[in-house]
């Protein structure tokens, strides 16, 4: 489908420190062309994730602007010829596709199979905080770990107050039978994970002692956002035949300490389906719509903690700066 004209977007041309004015800039670009199954979304709010910071800071210098943004909420403005599940005017939320231009723009083209209707009870800003972390948490719990409502055992969610941790705690409590331990150290992050429903709080700075005290029989499932240097610790606290899912990208990781307990190691990347155009991409739409229902039933809450009302390079640069500190509780959203 042909779309014409130009639009405003926020982009980067090279990896620069976030306090450099040129690290994130306002640009004018062409409105994206729609593929057959694409919807064109008028973006109302985006959130900034560690993946945005990682890509931005590592960009090689280029004359082509790189538009980031992998969490968005907005309104469908146009649809491609093959779209069957959404219509103009639908309010939607989604995490997009890392291989295509992102949502830090007036208008964004995205495959309908990745897009769910947003929760009716949330504002666009509240909704934009959630899709990427929701998909990551869902795929971890239900695809990597294979948990169900009847599952028992103990789950440790490391960095429990972060974006992925916040959703993993909530979904595990709402949809499984496991006991949930969340790691947090600062008083505000401890309070946050307890509000989200964690059964107990552990200290990732002294994980062996705190996890052993909280779960003397050992850990069955563990979410690892920071795996480097922690494998020996995991080997001590995990039960035999336990499962670990890692969402980071540590180089040269030695997993051998896990072998004697036959602990399974899983990787989770929520972009796998869109990168490889898998046959089951629609799973992401479906899970987002399931979670939208849970939100509207008040069983899951938004993880928005900071809203920056400035959808521009300046607003996004500030969001990147905050995410880079590594001390964010919940999620940071940039809204119109």
C-alpha positions as CSV (number, residue, x, y, z in Angstrom):
1,X,0.0,0.0,0.0
2,X,1.4,3.4,-0.9
3,X,1.7,6.1,1.7
4,X,3.0,9.5,0.9
5,X,4.4,12.6,2.5
6,X,6.9,13.1,5.3
7,X,6.6,12.9,9.1
8,X,8.6,13.8,12.2
9,X,10.7,11.2,13.9
10,X,13.4,10.9,16.5
11,X,16.6,9.1,15.4
12,X,20.3,8.6,15.9
13,X,23.1,8.8,13.3
14,X,26.0,7.3,15.5
15,X,26.7,6.0,18.9
16,X,27.4,9.0,21.1
17,X,27.2,9.6,24.9
18,X,23.6,10.3,25.9
19,X,24.6,13.8,27.2
20,X,25.7,14.8,23.7
21,X,22.9,16.7,22.0
22,X,23.6,14.8,18.8
23,X,23.1,11.4,20.3
24,X,19.3,11.6,19.7
25,X,18.0,14.1,17.2
26,X,14.7,15.3,15.6
27,X,14.5,14.4,11.9
28,X,12.0,14.5,9.0
29,X,11.6,11.3,7.1
30,X,9.2,9.7,4.6
31,X,6.0,8.1,5.9
32,X,6.7,4.4,5.8
33,X,5.4,2.2,3.0
34,X,3.1,-0.5,4.1
35,X,3.7,-4.2,3.4
36,X,0.6,-6.4,2.8
37,X,0.0,-7.3,6.5
38,X,1.2,-4.0,8.0
39,X,-0.9,-1.5,9.9
40,X,0.1,2.2,10.1
41,X,-0.1,3.4,13.6
42,X,-0.3,7.0,14.8
43,X,2.0,6.7,17.8
44,X,0.8,8.3,21.0
45,X,3.4,7.0,23.5
46,X,6.6,4.9,23.5
47,X,8.7,3.5,26.3
48,X,12.5,3.2,26.4
49,X,14.0,-0.2,27.1
50,X,17.6,-1.3,27.7
51,X,17.6,-2.6,24.0
52,X,17.1,1.0,22.8
53,X,20.1,2.2,24.8
54,X,22.3,-0.7,23.7
55,X,21.5,-0.2,20.0
56,X,21.9,3.6,20.2
57,X,25.2,3.6,22.0
58,X,26.7,1.0,19.7
59,X,25.7,2.6,16.3
60,X,28.3,3.0,13.7
61,X,28.3,6.4,12.1
62,X,25.8,6.6,9.2
63,X,24.1,9.1,7.0
64,X,20.9,7.2,7.4
65,X,18.9,8.0,10.6
66,X,18.2,5.0,12.8
67,X,14.8,5.3,14.4
68,X,14.5,3.3,17.6
69,X,11.5,2.5,19.8
70,X,10.2,-1.0,20.5
71,X,7.2,-0.3,22.8
72,X,4.3,1.7,21.5
73,X,0.7,2.5,21.9
74,X,-1.4,4.4,19.4
75,X,-4.3,4.4,16.9
76,X,-4.4,2.5,13.6
77,X,-4.5,5.1,10.8
78,X,-4.3,2.8,7.7
79,X,-4.1,-0.9,6.9
80,X,-2.3,-2.9,4.2
81,X,-4.3,-4.9,1.7
82,X,-3.9,-8.3,3.5
83,X,-4.8,-7.1,7.0
84,X,-7.7,-9.1,8.6
85,X,-7.4,-8.5,12.3
86,X,-7.4,-4.8,12.8
87,X,-9.2,-1.7,11.4
88,X,-8.6,2.0,11.1
89,X,-9.4,3.6,14.5
90,X,-8.4,0.6,16.7
91,X,-6.3,1.5,19.7
92,X,-3.4,-0.8,19.9
93,X,-0.2,-1.7,21.8
94,X,2.8,-3.7,20.6
95,X,6.6,-4.1,20.8
96,X,7.4,-4.1,17.0
97,X,10.3,-5.6,15.1
98,X,14.0,-4.9,15.7
99,X,14.8,-5.3,12.0
100,X,12.6,-2.4,10.9
101,X,12.5,1.3,11.8
102,X,11.1,1.8,15.3
103,X,8.1,3.7,16.8
104,X,9.9,6.9,17.8
105,X,7.9,8.7,15.0
106,X,4.6,10.2,14.2
107,X,3.6,7.1,12.2
108,X,4.9,3.5,12.4
109,X,4.4,0.5,10.1
110,X,4.2,-2.8,11.9
111,X,3.0,-6.3,11.1
112,X,-0.6,-6.9,12.4
113,X,0.5,-10.3,13.8
114,X,2.6,-8.4,16.4
115,X,-0.1,-5.9,17.4
116,X,-2.8,-6.3,20.0
117,X,-5.7,-4.1,21.0
118,X,-4.6,-2.1,24.0
119,X,-6.3,-2.4,27.4
120,X,-9.4,-0.2,27.5
121,X,-8.6,0.8,31.1
122,X,-5.2,2.2,30.4
123,X,-4.0,5.5,28.9
124,X,-1.7,5.3,25.9
125,X,1.2,6.1,28.2
126,X,0.3,3.4,30.7
127,X,-0.1,0.9,27.9
128,X,3.2,1.8,26.1
129,X,5.1,0.8,29.2
130,X,4.2,-2.8,28.9
131,X,4.4,-4.7,25.5
132,X,8.1,-5.7,25.2
133,X,8.4,-6.7,28.8
134,X,5.1,-8.5,28.8
135,X,6.1,-10.6,25.8
136,X,9.5,-11.3,27.3
137,X,8.0,-12.4,30.6
138,X,5.2,-14.4,29.0
139,X,7.6,-16.3,26.7
140,X,9.9,-17.0,29.6
141,X,7.2,-18.3,31.9
142,X,5.0,-20.2,29.5
143,X,7.2,-21.2,26.6
144,X,10.7,-21.6,28.1
145,X,9.7,-22.8,31.5
146,X,6.4,-24.4,30.4
147,X,4.5,-23.2,33.5
148,X,0.8,-23.7,33.9
149,X,-1.8,-22.8,36.6
150,X,-1.0,-26.1,38.2
151,X,2.8,-25.6,38.4
152,X,4.4,-25.7,41.8
153,X,7.9,-24.9,42.9
154,X,9.9,-21.7,43.4
155,X,10.7,-19.0,40.8
156,X,13.4,-16.4,41.4
157,X,13.0,-13.2,39.4
158,X,16.3,-11.3,39.5
159,X,16.1,-7.5,39.0
160,X,12.5,-7.9,40.1
161,X,11.7,-4.1,40.0
162,X,13.0,-3.7,36.4
163,X,10.7,-3.8,33.4
164,X,10.9,-7.5,32.6
165,X,11.0,-8.4,36.3
166,X,7.9,-6.4,37.1
167,X,5.9,-8.2,34.5
168,X,7.3,-11.7,35.3
169,X,6.3,-11.3,39.0
170,X,2.8,-10.3,38.0
171,X,2.2,-12.9,35.4
172,X,3.6,-15.7,37.5
173,X,1.3,-14.7,40.4
174,X,-1.7,-14.3,38.2
175,X,-1.4,-17.4,36.0
176,X,0.8,-20.0,37.7
177,X,1.0,-21.8,41.1
178,X,4.7,-21.1,41.7
179,X,6.0,-19.3,44.7
180,X,7.7,-16.0,43.5
181,X,10.9,-14.6,45.0
182,X,12.0,-11.2,43.5
183,X,15.4,-9.7,44.0
184,X,15.6,-6.0,45.1
185,X,18.0,-4.0,47.2
186,X,16.8,-0.4,47.4
187,X,13.8,0.3,49.7
188,X,11.7,1.6,46.9
189,X,12.4,-1.4,44.7
190,X,11.6,-3.8,47.6
191,X,8.3,-2.0,48.2
192,X,7.5,-2.1,44.4
193,X,8.0,-5.9,44.0
194,X,5.9,-6.6,47.2
195,X,3.1,-4.4,45.7
196,X,3.3,-6.5,42.5
197,X,2.7,-9.6,44.6
198,X,6.1,-11.2,45.2
199,X,5.9,-13.8,48.0
200,X,9.4,-12.8,49.3
201,X,12.2,-10.5,48.5
202,X,15.8,-11.7,48.1
203,X,19.1,-9.7,47.7
204,X,21.0,-10.3,44.5
205,X,24.2,-9.0,46.1
206,X,24.1,-12.0,48.5
207,X,21.9,-14.4,46.5
208,X,23.2,-17.7,47.9
209,X,22.4,-16.8,51.5
210,X,19.1,-14.9,50.8
211,X,17.8,-17.4,48.3
212,X,18.7,-20.3,50.6
213,X,17.0,-18.7,53.5
214,X,13.8,-18.1,51.5
215,X,13.8,-21.4,49.7
216,X,15.9,-24.0,51.6
217,X,14.9,-26.8,49.2
218,X,16.4,-24.8,46.2
219,X,15.1,-22.9,43.2
220,X,13.2,-24.5,40.4
221,X,13.0,-21.6,37.9
222,X,15.2,-18.5,37.6
223,X,15.0,-15.4,35.3
224,X,18.6,-14.1,34.7
225,X,18.9,-10.6,33.3
226,X,22.6,-10.3,34.3
227,X,24.3,-13.7,33.8
228,X,28.0,-12.9,33.7
229,X,29.8,-13.9,36.9
230,X,26.6,-15.5,38.4
231,X,26.7,-19.1,37.0
232,X,28.5,-20.5,40.1
233,X,25.9,-18.8,42.3
234,X,23.1,-20.2,40.2
235,X,24.7,-23.7,40.4
236,X,24.6,-23.5,44.2
237,X,21.0,-22.3,44.6
238,X,19.2,-24.3,41.8
239,X,17.5,-27.6,42.4
240,X,18.5,-30.6,40.2
241,X,16.6,-30.4,36.8
242,X,15.8,-26.8,37.4
243,X,15.4,-24.2,34.6
244,X,17.1,-20.9,34.0
245,X,16.1,-18.4,31.3
246,X,18.6,-15.6,30.4
247,X,17.6,-12.4,28.6
248,X,21.0,-10.8,28.4
249,X,23.9,-11.3,26.0
250,X,27.0,-12.2,28.0
251,X,30.1,-13.2,25.9
252,X,31.9,-16.4,26.6
253,X,29.6,-17.7,29.2
254,X,30.7,-21.0,30.9
255,X,27.7,-23.0,31.9
256,X,29.6,-26.1,33.0
257,X,28.9,-25.5,36.7
258,X,25.2,-26.3,36.0
259,X,25.9,-29.7,34.5
260,X,26.0,-31.8,37.7
261,X,22.4,-30.8,38.5
262,X,21.3,-31.1,34.8
263,X,20.0,-27.6,35.0
264,X,18.4,-26.5,31.7
265,X,19.6,-23.1,30.2
266,X,17.2,-21.2,28.0
267,X,17.6,-18.1,25.9
268,X,14.7,-15.6,25.5
269,X,14.6,-12.9,22.9
270,X,11.2,-11.5,22.2
271,X,12.2,-10.4,18.7
272,X,13.0,-14.0,17.6
273,X,9.6,-14.4,16.0
274,X,9.7,-11.2,14.0
275,X,13.4,-11.5,13.1
276,X,12.9,-15.0,11.6
277,X,9.3,-14.4,10.4
278,X,8.2,-17.6,12.2
279,X,4.9,-19.3,11.3
280,X,3.5,-18.5,14.7
281,X,4.2,-14.7,14.9
282,X,0.5,-14.2,15.8
283,X,1.3,-15.7,19.2
284,X,2.5,-12.2,20.2
285,X,-0.8,-10.5,19.2
286,X,-2.7,-13.2,21.1
287,X,-0.7,-12.9,24.3
288,X,-0.9,-9.1,24.3
289,X,-4.7,-9.3,23.9
290,X,-4.9,-11.9,26.7
291,X,-2.9,-9.6,29.0
292,X,-5.0,-6.7,28.0
293,X,-8.0,-8.6,29.4
294,X,-6.1,-9.3,32.6
295,X,-5.3,-5.6,32.9
296,X,-8.9,-4.6,32.4
297,X,-9.9,-7.2,35.0
298,X,-7.4,-5.4,37.4
299,X,-5.4,-8.6,37.7
300,X,-2.3,-7.0,36.1
301,X,-1.2,-3.4,36.5
302,X,0.8,-1.1,34.3
303,X,4.5,-0.8,35.2
304,X,4.7,2.9,34.2
305,X,6.5,4.9,36.9
306,X,7.8,8.0,34.9
307,X,6.1,9.7,32.1
308,X,8.0,12.4,30.1
309,X,5.5,14.6,28.2
310,X,7.8,15.6,25.4
311,X,7.7,13.4,22.3
312,X,10.9,14.9,20.8
313,X,14.7,14.3,20.8
314,X,15.0,16.1,24.1
315,X,12.4,13.9,25.8
316,X,13.7,10.7,24.4
317,X,17.3,11.7,25.3
318,X,16.2,12.2,28.9
319,X,14.5,8.8,28.9
320,X,17.6,7.1,27.5
321,X,19.7,8.9,30.2
322,X,17.4,7.6,33.0
323,X,17.5,4.0,31.6
324,X,21.3,4.1,31.4
325,X,21.6,4.7,35.1
326,X,20.4,1.1,35.6
327,X,18.4,2.2,38.7
328,X,14.9,2.5,37.2
329,X,12.0,1.0,39.0
330,X,9.3,0.0,36.5
331,X,9.2,1.8,33.1
332,X,9.9,5.2,31.6
333,X,7.5,6.4,28.9
334,X,7.6,9.3,26.5
335,X,4.2,10.6,25.5
336,X,2.6,13.3,23.4
